[in-house]
């Protein structure tokens, strides 16, 4: 196995060297499309807010990458299977892609249905725009809270080095979904998380909320009942719009609400439900006021 620090440095370098030119090219195409079609998918304050959150995410990723890789190396000792010995390289990479996507689905679904994880994740959904730059609106704490999920993959038999390399490719595909310029892709909609499917995920239309969690393959959503096709035009953002692009405010806003709810808890069970229950959970005796808005 490659020593973790040098390997992670290499994969980070690969991601930036390969990924950034691709992303800049996609943004340039998007800008040309906007000019040709006389539409606008970018706003300066929105983009600046995205860059602020990206900076925090990159800093956290750099601070935790050795911890992340170290956890995977540790759990790999307890692997149930030895996929690297059992499969040829091409099939191993394909298996890794599917397993990483399954773990991404589980982490992503939990990030919408467990309140303290939603408190971390909601800033990614706070943009009312949909463009390639939104892919980089990544919450500061995400790299840290992905560790417990993705450290389970080595137990299934995936070498940590394979996870990092294939995971980088998977991440680059995730960027492609954040755009309005790519229409539905016909038969690909049945098995890929296309831009159309991911637009639905960012939608606040009632039928679109908490749908299409996949990163690469939409099969998990179809099998587990969370798939929704794009039919009507998508409205983006949060149900309760944040109305700010301040990265600090976006990062802390749900935590403030959790703290306020905790102060009203009448029991330990209520306190746990306020933190770990679904967003918007309230005890049975709670009576909302007329002005209260629904869950984001």
N, C-alpha and C positions, 0 to 999 in steps of 0.2 A: 504494500500500500504506500502511496506517496505521502511524504510527511505533510502534516495538515497545513502548516502556515504557508509553505512554498506553494502547495497545491491550490489553496484558496486564493492566494495572491495571483496565481496564474489564471484561474477561472474568472476572477474579477476582471483581470486585464482582458481576457478573451471577451467577456460580456460587453465591456465598454468599447473595445476595438471593433468588434463585429456589430454590436447592437446599436451604438450611437449613430453611426453613419446611416443605418437602415431607418432608424427613427427620424432622423433629420430629413431623410429623403421622403418618408411618408408625410411628414408635416409640410414639406415643400409642395408635394402633390396636392395635399389638402388645401393649402393656401391658393394654389393655381385654380383648383376646382371652385373655390369660393369666388375668386375673381371672375371666372368664366360664367358662373351661374348667378352671380350677384346675390350671394347669400353670406351670412356671417355666423361662424361657429366658434369664434374666439372673442374673448373680452380681456382687456389688459389686466384688470384687477383679479379676475378669475385665474389667469395664467400666472400672475405673480404669487397668488396664494398657493397654487400648485407647486411652484418652485420652492416656496418656503417649506412646505411639508416634505418635499423631496429631499431637501437638505437635511432635515431632521432624520428622515428615514435612512439616508445613506450613512449618516453619522452613527446611528444605532446599529445598522448592519455591520459597519466596520468594527464597532465595539464588541459585537456579539458573535462574529463569524467563527472565531476559534472555539467559543463555547458551543455553538451550533454543531460544528464538525466534531468536536470532542464528544458530545452527547451521542452522535451517530456512531462514532468509533466504539464507544462503550457498549451501546445496545447491540452492535454487530457481533459482539462476542457471544450473544445469547440467541443468535439466529436459528430459526426453525428449519430453514432450508438453505442449501448452498446453490443459489441460482447461477452464480458465476461459473461453477464447475459443471452444472447440468445443461446449460443452454449455450448455443453458439452466440458470438458477439452481437449479431444483428437482431436476434430474437431477444437477447438479454436487454438491449436498448429499447426495443419495442415494449417488452414487459415492464421495464422501468418507467416508460412514458405513461402506460396505463395505470400503474400503481401510484405514481406521483399525482396523476390527475384525480384518482380516487381519494387520495389523502387531501388534495386541494379542495375537493368537493366537501369532504367532511369538515375541514377547517373553516371553509367559507360559509357553509350552512350554519355551523355553530356560531360564527361571527355575526350572523343575523338573528339567531334565536336565543343566544345566551347574553344577558344584558351587559355584563362587564366586557365581553368580547365585542359587542356592538358599540360600546362606548369608545373602543379603540378604532373600530372599522368605519364608523359612520362618516368620518371626515373624507374618506374616499368617495362617498356618495353625495357630498355636499355641493358639488358643482352642478349648476343648472345648465351647463353646456355639455356637449358630447363631442370630443375631438381627441386626436392622438395624445395630446399633452395630458389629458385626464388620466391616462394610464400611469402617469408619474405622481398623481395625487395620492401618495402612499402614506398611511399613518405612521407616526414616529415609533410606536411600540410594536408594530407588526412583526419585525424580525425576531423580537424576543419571544412573543407569544406563539409564533409558529413552531418553536423548538419542540414543545411536548408532542405536537402532532407528527411532524416529519421525522422525529427521532424514532418513531415506531417502524418506519420503513425498513431499516436494517434488520429488524427482528424477522421480517418476512424473507430475508435473504439477499437484499440489495446492498452491494458494496457502497459505502459512503461516497467514494469517488465517482461512481456511476450516477448516484443521486444528484451530485452537484453539477456534473456536466449536462445530463439530460434535463435537469431542472432549469438550467440556464436557457436551454432551447425552448422549454415549455413557457418560461417567463416571456421570452421574446414573442411567442405566439399570442400571449395575453395582451400585448400592446395593440395588435392588429384589430382587436374587437372594439376598440374605443374610437369609433368614427361613424359619421352619418353618410359618407360619400360612397360606401360600398353597399349595394342593394342585397336582397336575398340571393342566395347562391344555389338555388335549385336543390338537387339531390344531396348536396353537402350539408344542408340544414338537418338531415336525418342523423348524422353522426358527428358533426363538428360544432364546436361553439363558435359560430360565425358572428360577424359584426351585428347582424340582425338579432340573433339570440342574445347577445350581450347588451344591446340597446335595451331590450326588455328588462334585463337584470337591473339596469340603472333607472328604470321607469317608476314613477309614483302613481301611474294609473292603477286603480284598484286591482285589476286582474294581473298586473305585472309585479306587484310587490312580493318580494321573497321568492323569486323564480330564477331559474337558469343560473345555478351556482358554478357550473363547470368552467374549466380553463381551456382545455383543448377538445375533449370529447363530450358531446352533449348526451351520450348514452346513459350516464348515471342519472341525469335529470329525468330522462324518459322512463327509466326503470323505477325510480324512487318517487315519481309523482310530482316533481317540481319543475316540469317543463311547461313553457307557455310560448306559443309562437307570436311573432310581431304582427298585429293586425291593424289596430288604430295607431295614429301618431303618438310617439312616446313623449311624455313630459318628464323632465329630469330633475334630480335633486332629492331633497328630503320632504316627506309629507308636511312636517313642520320646518319650513325652510330656515336655514341658519342666518341668512341675511348678513353674513360677514365673510370676508376672505382672510381674516387674521388667523394664521396657523395655530397660534397659542390658544385662541378662543375656541377654534374648531376641535383642537385636541382635548380640551378640558370641559367642554360644555355638558356632555352627558355625565361625566364624573360629578359635576356640581349637582345635577339633578339626582343622581344616586345618593349622594350625601344628604340632600334634603329629605329624600324618602326614608333613608335609614333613621333619621332623627324622629320619624313618626312611627317607626316599627313598634308593635306591642309585644312581640315575642321574637325569639331566636329564629323560628321558622319564617316569620315575615321578613326579617333582616336578610336571611339567606335567599329568599325568593326575590327580594328587591335587587340583589346583586347577581344571582345566578339564574333567575327565572327569565322568561321571554321579555323583551322590551315592552313596556307599557303594562306589566303585571301590576295589579292592585288587589288588596284583600277584598273579600266578598262584601264587606260592609262599607266599602268606599263609595261615596256618592260624588261623581264629578260635577263641577260647576258648568253652567251653560257655555262658558267661553273656552272650556278646555278642548284642545285639538287632539286628534287621534295620534297613535304611535308613529314615530318616524320610521 
